Structures are given as structure tokens and as C-alpha cells.
Amino acid sequence: MQIIIELPDDIQTRMEEQWGNLSQKMITNLALEAYQNQLISTAELGKMLNLSSRLEVHQFLKEAGVYLNYDEEELEKDLTILQELRQQ
């Protein structure tokens, strides 16, 4: 999907001076908002932001001051994986 936003040149220039690439800034903010509202998962957040690992996603969230959405289902998955690893 492509979204086009028109900004006055002087405003765009100031924003780019402050934030750099505005397209990336918009994607980052949109992804964070969607994650905080539980519209996307941690994996989907990583996919949107081209983060290569779960640890990178967690680091990104930490730097953004956003708490990790960690529900009971994810806990059960992690416990199952941990139990499988212990049995090896």
C-alpha cells in the first residue's frame, strides 16, 4: 500500500531536519501505535520495521519506552519451548 501526504515545503524541511526520513518516521510511529493498541503482534512489528530478530524488536520497544505485550498464550509457548529444550 502506498500513502501520499502533502506538506508545505518549509514544514517538510523542518521536520526532515529534526527527524530525517519522514517515510520511515511515519512507518515507525504507525507500527508503534498499532502495537500499543494490540492490532499487531511483536513479530508483525518486526516485519513492518525490518527488524531481523525478536531481540531487536524488544530493544526497539525498550528504546521507544513501550511495554512489551506479553500475554498468557505467549507465556505458555515460551514455557513449552523451555521444557523441550531442557529435555534435549
Secondary structure, 3 states (H helix, E strand, C coil): CCCCCCCCHHHHHHHHHHHCCHHHHHHHHHHHHHHHCCCCCHHHHHHHCCCCCHHHHHHHHHHHCCCCCCCHHHHHHHHHHHHHHHHC
